[in-house]
Amino acid sequence: MSAPSDQATVDAPPKRNGTTTSALLEKYAKQKERIKTKTGPPGGFDPTPLPDAPPGYTVKFTFYRAFHLPIADLHLHSSDPFIHATLLHAAPTRHKEDPVLTRRTRTLRRTTEPEWREEWIVANVPASGFALKCRLYDEDWPDHDDRLGNVTVRVPHVSEDWEGFGPEGKIFEVKKRSGSRRAYFVHGIRSVFCRNVPLTPRLQLGIEVLGKSDPPHAQVYTVGPTHWVKHYSPMIGWVTGVKVNKDADNDATSSIHSKKSRRTKKFDFQANEIQLAGPVPPKLYHRYVEFRPMIGRMFSSKGLRGRVLNAVLHKQHHRIYNFDSSTEYGNFEACSEEASLQFLKMVHFDEGGRIFTYVITLDGLMRFTETGKEFGIDLLSKHSMHSDVATYIACSGEFFIRRLAHPRKSHHRHHSHVSSGESSSTQPPTPPTHPPNENIGDGPPKSPPPPKPQLYQLIIDNDSGTYRPDKSVLPDLQKFLERNLPGMEIKAMHCDEEELKKMKKMQIEIKKKEGPAVRMVLNRSPSNSSFSSDDESRLGDLANLGDDDDKGGGMGLRSKKERAFDLVQEPQRWREVIGYPKKRKTGDLEKGKGLDGAGDEDEKVGGKVREEEEEGVKEGGDGKADGDVKGHGRKTKIDGDVKDLSDSKEQDEKREEKSGDTEGNGSGNGNGDAESSGVETKA
């Protein structure tokens, strides 16, 4: 019965080039529509098991110091060096897109002889050896970091009998070929005049085998040291309305701090990284969801649009997780209450009803920021930005902290029941929490939070549209966090649970009461601003920027693109747009007349001189407008004609409603229009 249709398909005339192109476009459109309507698009939870692998070894890498680095910051006659290390190995992986292990040391300021002495312990390094590539950089935020060279160490075989590099490590010459030409040009001149400065820098490294690793052997992961990093950006904090305590280290203190000091806050957007002790449960393995073809090209960096979007997200990630002079570093004991307390400090305990977006990488690095829909900056809440556009991650979603009135008894035996599908009736009753209750003992908003992890509850979910973590992995996520953050009550919940939605609603309500107000700025971004993330002195100027823009002011803080648009729309404002001082003629002050401004002004309007005489109750202008008249009950003399300018309040209100070009704010638009309250001008 289907022969006629098949024959029709076979006998169809051959398509020419034009029709072939249209056929390809139709095929692409159908494929795109099919992916959109598909109930389960590619991605999400990946059940691929770990491959079989022989036992590996736990290896400790030590970054001791560097010698005779070139001067990258000419104005400081020094450098701000750090090491970015990458470990390459031949251990089998589940997919070729699995990320490699990396480690970044802290930045040492203003030195060409840095001494880090930092350790990096990695488990399940295969017996077939590895390659450790160390890239040296000069930190140069917000510009690109300058490359100072690299060192690659190849070890062909690893065993328990291998001696490594000894207790003091080994010194390697730094390859200059990949370094900054400018830095090495200056370094070469310096080495000519200074005999004790060699041309080739050196790096001291240590490698030691600690023994065989525990299974699973196919999973190469970071054992320690567990560390944390805080990245700050006052500019993004002002845009998003995020405020933190000026002395964040004393968040968890007793009543020795006064209430006044607790209210002292500053604008600062904080991005956090905390290295959890591995291994990450093998079940926590998720791929990005390809619900559109463009998403796949963006993650794989294919095609023009895909490469552009991939580069934009990488740049956004490095802008949020930037390293500069304000970045803070620290270590903590793994799987201890110290780790729980450090995590609580980074999230500011239960203050302000905060909700955080998080990503956990396959190596156990947890990144999170305080973001959400209420901030209005969509990119900051994208898990693809937090993951740095990684194809595979462990888990992602949102979390928040609640403070308990008292620790729940034996909560570690019970708090996995809800996420695993059992009835909540088997759990002991939950004590009152903040939020929503504000009177449950010592703590926010009335006093500093108590530094006891047993009094806090971590609610974490899988609310991520980018990776869509499966509900079945929540018990594994919960156990992983319970091991790394002991003492706290951990509760992993599915994003569709009604109880979770109610809790988030409570968090938002508490944020409105206790949290800082969100301030929105249109057409402003860190790249358009003229100051770096370390600048807080000019945030007050930007706070008044919105009002100035309504008046036509704020030109000094506009970007070049915005100035060009303003000039096209209103050519008469060319002086103001380019920042040139306005042309005006100031008259003599009349004493005893009760002037509110700096004095009377003789301003040129269309080539004629206008003289203003103020009598009675007057309102002085700010002298910023060209050709504006403003006042109450005053007379204006223009070209010999005098007209009384006093009107009733009713007429003022009607005139302000009808006039589209008139503003009663005392700052003009530079077109010679009259901006006034009760002002009538006749030239």
N, C-alpha and C positions, 0 to 999 in steps of 0.2 A: 504493500500500500504506500510505502514511502519512496518508491522508485521515481515517480514523477518529480518530486521535489529535489531528489538527489540529482536527477538528470538535468533539472533546471540550473542547479548550482554548477554542474560541470560545463554546460553549454553557455554559461555566461560569458560575454565578450571580455577580452583582456582589458585591464584597466591601464590607462595612461598615467603619466607622472602626476598630473593634477589630481586625478581620482585616487591614485595610490596614496597621496598625502592626506586627502580627506578620509580615506579608509583608515589610515593610521590614527588620525585624530579621533575618529569615531571609536576605534578600538581602545584608545587611551581613555576616552570619556566613559566608556562602558566599564573599564577596569576600575576607574576612580569611583564610579557610582556603586560598583559591586563591593568595594572595600568599605564605602560609607555605610551601606545597608547591611553589611555582614555583622552578625550578632557577636562573633568572637574574632576580631581582627588580630593579625599576627602580633605577638608580644605578650606581656604580662608574665605570669608565673611560668617558669621553664622547669619541667620535671627531669631534665637531663641529669643523670647521676654522675658523680665524680668518677673519672677513669681509674683503672687499676694502675698502681705505681709502686715501685720498691721503696723500702724505708729510706727516708732522707735524714739530714743532719741539721741541727740547730747551730747557726753561725752568728758570731758577734762581730759586727763591723764598728770600728772606732775611727772617728774623724778628729785627728789630733790638732794639727795646725798647718798653716801655709807660710812660706817664706818669700820675701822679696816680690810681692805682687805689684803690678803696675798701678800708677796713680790714675784713677778714672775720673775723679772729681777735681778738676783743675783749680777751681776756686777755693777748695778746701785743702789742696795738696795732699789728698789722701783718698781712701776708698771705703765703701761699706760692704765688705765681702760676705758671701754665704755660699754654701754648697748645695746643689740639687743632685742627688744620687739616684740612679736607676739600676735595678738588679735584673739582669737577663739570665735566663736559665732554660734548660731543655726539659723540664718537668711537663708531663701531659696536662692539657687544660680541656675544659668542656667545650669551649668555642674559641676560635682564633681572635674574637673581639674582646676576650677577657683582658682587663687592664693589667699592665705590668706593675710591679711594686716600686714605689718611689719614696724618697725621704728628703725633707728640706731641713737644713740646720737653721738655727737662729742667725740673725744678722748682727755682726759686730761693727760698731760705728767708728769711723775715722781711724782706720788702721790699715797698713799694708803688711802687717805681721800678725794675722788673726790666730787665735788659739781657742778652738771650740771645745775639744775633748768631749764630744757627744757620742753616745753609743746607739747602735741600731741592731736589734736581735731579731733574726728571721728564722722561722722553723721550716722544715721539710725542703731544705736546699738539696737537690739531687746529687748523687755520688758522681754523676758525669760532669760536675763542675759548674761554673758560672762566670759571668762577666759583670764587673761592677764599673759603671761609667759615672764619674764624678765631674760635673760641670761647675766651674767657678764663675760667679757673677758678682757684679757691683750693683747693689740695690739703688735704684734711681727713680723712685715713684715721684710724680705720676708718669714720667717718661719710661721708655723701654729700659730694662736692666741691661747694663753693658756686660758682654761676655769677656771674661778674663782668661779663658783657656779651659782645657779639660784634661782629665787623666782617666785612662781605661786600664783596669786591672783584670787580667784573664787567668782563671785558675782551672786547669784542665781536669782535675780530679780532687775529690773531697773524701776523706775518711777520718775515723777517730784517731788514727796514728799521724795525721798530718799536723805538723807543728805550727803552721800558720806563719805569721810575720813576727812572732815574738812579743814580749811585753811592751816594747817601745815602738813597735810597728816598723814600717819601711818607708823610705822617702823616694818619691817619684818626681820626675821632671814634668812640668806642665807644658802641654802642647800649645804653642802660641798661634798656630795657623787659624784657629777659630776665634781668637780673641779680638778685641776692639783694636782696629788699626790706629785710631787716634791715641788710645791709651798706651799702646806699645811704641808708638813714635816718640811720645814724651818719655817713656821708660828707657828707650834707647839712648836719647840725649842725656838722660840722667845717669845712665850707666857709663857713658863716656867721661863725664866730669867727676863721677864718684866711683872710685876704684872698688869700694866695698859693696857696691850694688851690682850683682850679676844680672845679665840680660834675661836669663831663663828662670822663672819662678819654680818653686818646688812645693810639693804637698806630702804631708806625713799621714799615712793610713795604717790602721791595725786590723788584722783579720784573725779570728780564733774560732776553732770548732769546739763547741760545748758538749756535744754528744749527739746520740740519736734522738730523733723527734718522735712524738706520739702520733698515732693515726688521727685523721685520714691523711695518708702520705702524699696524695695528689694535690693537696691544698697547701700552697706556699703562702705564709701569712706572717704578719708582724706580731712578735711576742711582746716586745717592749723596747724601750721604756714607754709606759703610758704617759702621754703629755697632752697639754691643752694650749690653744692659741686663741687670742681675742684680737679681732680686726675692727678698727674704729673708723668711722667716717662722719664727722660733724655735719658736712654738707647734706649727705643723704639722710641723716637724722633729722635735720631741719625740714627737708622736703616731706618726709614721711611723718613728721610729728613725734618721733621717738625721743623720749627723754630717759636718762639714766642718772643715778646718783653720782655726784662729783667724786665721792670717795667710795667707789664700788667695792674696794677690798674690805670695807667695814660694813657690808650689808648685813652680815650676821654678827651683831654685837649686842651687848647688854644695854641697859638703860643709861650707861655712862655718857652716851651721845644725846645731846639735847634734841627736842623736837624740831627746833629751828634748823639744825644741821641736817636732819633727816629730810627736810623739805627742800634743801638746796640741790637743784638738779641742773643738768646741762643737756643740750641737744647732742645726741650721739647715736648713730646707727651702729649696732654691734653685730658682727658676724662671728660665729664661734665654730671652732673645730676641737674635737676631743677624741683622742685615740683610745679605743676600747681594746681590752686584751682579747686576742683571738684564741681559737679560730671561730669565725662566724659559722653558725649552723649551716650545713650544706643545703638544707631546704630553702634557705633565704637566698633565692636566685631569681631575679626578675629582669626581663628585657623591656625596652621601651615599646609602647603600643603603637603600631603603625596604622592608626585609624584614618590617615590620609597618605597618599603617595609622597607628598612633600615632607612629611615627618621622617620617612625613611631616607630621603635624599639629604635632609638636614643632619641626621645623626651620622650618616655615612659620608657626608661632605661630597656628594656627587651632583653634577650639574651646576650651573651658575647660581641659581637661587639657593640651592643646597649649601654651596660653599659660603655664600654671603651670610646666610642664617647661622651656619655653624661658627663662622668667625665672630659674628655679633654676640652669640651666647658665650663663647670663650672670653671675649672681651668683657662682657657683663660679669662673668664669674670672677675674673681677675680684678674687676673694679670693686666688687663687694668684698671679696676675700683678698684685699690688698695688703701688702706688707710695707710698712713705713715706720717712721720713728715712733709712732704711737702704739704699734703692735706690741702685745704682751705675750710672753711665753712662760711655761712652767711645766713641771713634772709632778706626778703624784703616784702613790703606791697603788699598784693594780689590785682590783677587786677588794677594795677596803672602804671603810666609812669615809676616809679622806677623799676617795674618788667621788662618793655620793655628795659630800659637802662641796667639793669643787664644782660639780655639775649644778648644784642648787645655786651657787654663787653666780654662775654664768647665766642662769635663767632668772636671777634676781628673786629667788624663792617664789612666794605666792603674791608678790606685789603687782598691782595694776591690772589684774585679769589678763595677762599676756597669753597669746596663742602663738606657737612656733611651728614653722615649716622645717622638716628635717629630711635628710638623706643619709643612709648608712651604706658605705661602700663595701665591696667584697673583702677589703682588708680590715674592716672594722672601724674605719674613720667616720665619725658622726659629724656632719655639718648641719647647722641650723641657724636660722635668723627669725626674728620676730616680724612676721609678715602676714598679710591677709587681704581679703577683698576690701576692707575698710581703708587701706592705705592708698588705693587708687593707682598704684604702680604695679602693673600686671607682671612685668618681667621678674620682679623680686619674689613673686610667689610661685615661679615655675620651678618644678623639681629638675628639669633639664639644665637650668642654670646652676643649681646647687651641686648637681652631679658633674658639672663641667662637660656636659653632653656625652656622658658615658653610656655605652650600649647596654651594659649589664651592671646592675647594682644589687645590694642585698635587700633593702627595703626602703620605703619612703612614705611620707604622710604628714600628720600634724600631731602635736602633743601640747599639754599644758600641765601646770602644777596646782595642786590643791593642798591646803594645810588642814590636818586633822586636829580635832579638839584633844584627842589622846590617842596613843598608838592602838591599833586593833590587835586583839590578842590572837597570837598564832596565825597572823595573816599570811605568812609564807606557805602555810599548808592549804590555803583555801583560794587565793585570789587568781587561780587559773581556771576556775570552774565556768565562769560566764563566757569567756572567749572560746572555750572548748565545747560549748553547747550545753552544759549542764545547767540545772536550775539554780537561780540565784538564792533560793531558799536554803541551800546547804551552806551558804556563807554566814559568818557571824555578822551581826548588824553593823553597818557603817556608821562611825561616830560623826557628829556634826563637822562640817568642813567650811573653810573659807576659800573661795566663795561657795554659797551665797551668804552664809552667816558672817557677820562682822564682829560679833561679840563671842568669841570662843577662846578667850585667854589672851596671852601675850602674842603680839604679832601685828602685821599690817591690817588696817591702815593706821592704827593708833600707836604702835610701837615697832621697834626693829624685829625682824623675824627671828625666831629661836633657831640656833645652829644645831639642830638635832634631826638627822635624816629620818628617824622613826616617826616624826610628826608630819611627814609629807607623803603625798600620793601623786605618782606620775601616771597620767592618763594619756596613752599613746594609741594612734589608730593607723589605718592604711588608706587615708584619704589622699590619693594621688592619681590624677587622670593620666599622667605621663607614663607611669610604670604599672599602675593598677595591681598592687600586691594582693595576693589571694588571701581569703579569710582563713584558710587551713594553715597558714604559716604563722599566725598570730601567737599560738602557744610557744613556738620555737623562739620568736622574737622576745616574748616575755621572759622566758628562761635565760636567754642571753643577757638581757638587761638586768635581771635579778642577780646574776653572777657578777656583773661588772659594777652594779650600784647597790651593794648590800645595805640593808637597813630601811631603805625606802619601800613603800608599797607600790608595786608595778601592776598596772591594769591595762592589758592590750584589748582593744575593742574594734569591732567592725564599723566602718564609717556609716553604714545604713541603720545602725541601732538607734532607736528612739531615745534611749537613755543618754547616749552620747550627744545627740542633737540638743537635748535639754541642758546638758552640762555646758556645751559650747555657748548656748544662748545665755546662760548665767555668767560665763566668762565675759561675754560682750557687754552685758549690763554692768558688771563690776568695773570693766574698763572705762565705761562712760562716767562712772562715779569717781574712781580712784586714779585712772590712767590719765596721761597727758592728752590734751586736745590735738586732734589731727589737723594739720594745716596744709592746704593744697595750694600749689603754685602752678599756673599754666605756662607752658612753653619754657620750662626751666629744667635743665639737666646739669649734672656735674660737668659735662664736657662744655656746656655753654657758659658756665660761670668762670670768673676770672681768678679764683683762688683755689688752693689745694685743700686736701682733707684735713690738714693740720691747722687750718685757719678758722678760728672761732670769733675773732675780733670783728669780722664784718657780717656776722649773722644778724646782728641788729639792723644793719642797713637793708639786708634782704627781707627782714620782717616787715619793713615799711614799703617794700617794693610794690606790693599789690595795690596799695593806696596811690602810690605815685603813678602807676600805670593808668589808673582810672582818670588821673588828671592830665595825662600826657607826659608825666615826668618819668623818672627812673631810667633816663637814657644812658646814664653813665654805666649801668649794670646790664645793659642789653647786649646780646651777641651781635656779631657783624651781620649775620643773616637777618635778624630782626630789625636792625637799623636800616638795612637796605629796603625791606618791605615797607617800613614806615615812610621812607623817603619817596618811594614810588606812589604810595597812597596820598601823601601830603607833601608835595615838593616845597611848600612854603616853609616847612620846618627844617630846612637844610642846615641852618646854624645849630639848632638843637640836636639834630641827628648826628652830626660830626663832632659834637662836643665843643663848638666854637662859642665863646661868650656872646650873649645877646646884646644887640646894639640898642642903647637907650641913653637918654639924657636926663640927668637927675637935677631937679630944681632945688631951690633953697628951702630949708625948713622954716615953718612958721611957728614961732614959739607961742605957748599958751593956748593952742587950738585943740589940745587933747588928741593928738595924732597917735594912732595905735601902731602904725608901721614905722619904717625907718625915715619917712619924710615924704613930701609931695614930689611927684615925678612929672617931668615934661617928656612925654613919649611921642615919637614920630609915628603917625598913622597915615599911610598913603602919601608921605612926603610933607605932611602938615604937622605943626606942633600943637599938641593938646595940653591945655593947662587945667589942672584940677584944683578946685578950691573947696575945702571941706569945712563945714560948719555944723554946730550942734553935736549930735550923737553920730559918730562916724565909725567906719570900719576900714582900716588900712589894708591895702593889698600887700602881697608878698613880693611884688616887683618882678615876677617871673614871666608874665605874659606880655606879648607885644600887641599893643592896641586894645587892651581890655579896660573896661570901666567897671568899678564896683563900689557900692556904698549905699547907705540908708540916709535919706533926707539931705542930700547934698546937691549943689549946683555945679554944672559943668559948662565951661565956656569953650566952644569949638567954632573957629572962623567967625568970631564976633557974636554968635548967637548964644543966648543963655536960656537954659530950660530947667525948670524945677524937676528934680528926680525923685520926689517922695511919692510913694504909692501905699495903698492899704495892703494888709497881709493876704487878703483874699485874692487880690490881683496878682500878688507875687506867686501864690501857689498855682493859680491857673496858668500864669506865664511859664513857670517851670515845668508844668505837665505838658504844655503844648510845644515848648521849644525843644527840638531834638539836638541842636548844636549848642545850647546854652547850659552851663553848669554853674551853680552858685558856690564854687569852692575856692575862688580866688586864684586859680592857676589856669591860664589860657591855653588854647591849642595853637597859637601862633598864626592864625588866619585873620586876625583883626576882628573876630567876632566878639560881641559883648557878652561877658559872663557875669551875672549879677543876681542879686535878690532885690527886686524892686528898682531896676535901673532902666531908664529909657534914654537912648542916645540918638541925637540927630546931628549929622555932620553936614 
